[in-house]
């Protein structure tokens, strides 16, 4: 029998990853960002 707490934890992790992706907090999104420099000041 699976532990119910582990099922709750797995669902929470899936939910967190969905929100992270939506708000641009995933590593793949952060790599795609092109940072602009300030012109060398």
C-alpha positions in Angstrom: 0.0 0.0 0.0 1.3 3.4 -0.9 1.8 6.0 1.8 -0.9 8.8 1.3 1.6 11.4 2.4 3.8 10.6 -0.5 0.9 10.9 -2.9 0.2 14.4 -1.5 3.8 15.4 -1.8 4.0 14.2 -5.4 0.9 16.2 -6.3 2.3 19.3 -4.6 5.5 18.9 -6.5 3.6 18.8 -9.8 1.6 21.8 -8.9 4.7 23.8 -7.9 6.4 22.9 -11.2 3.4 24.1 -13.2 3.5 27.4 -11.4 7.3 27.7 -11.7 7.0 27.2 -15.5 4.2 29.7 -15.7 6.2 32.4 -13.9 9.4 31.7 -15.7 11.3 30.1 -12.8 12.4 26.9 -14.5 16.1 26.4 -15.6 15.1 26.0 -19.2 13.3 29.4 -19.2 16.2 31.1 -17.4 18.7 29.9 -20.0 16.5 31.3 -22.8 16.6 34.9 -21.3 18.9 37.2 -23.1 20.4 39.7 -20.6 21.1 43.2 -21.9 24.2 44.9 -20.7 24.1 48.6 -19.6 26.6 49.7 -22.3 29.8 49.3 -20.2 29.4 52.0 -17.6 
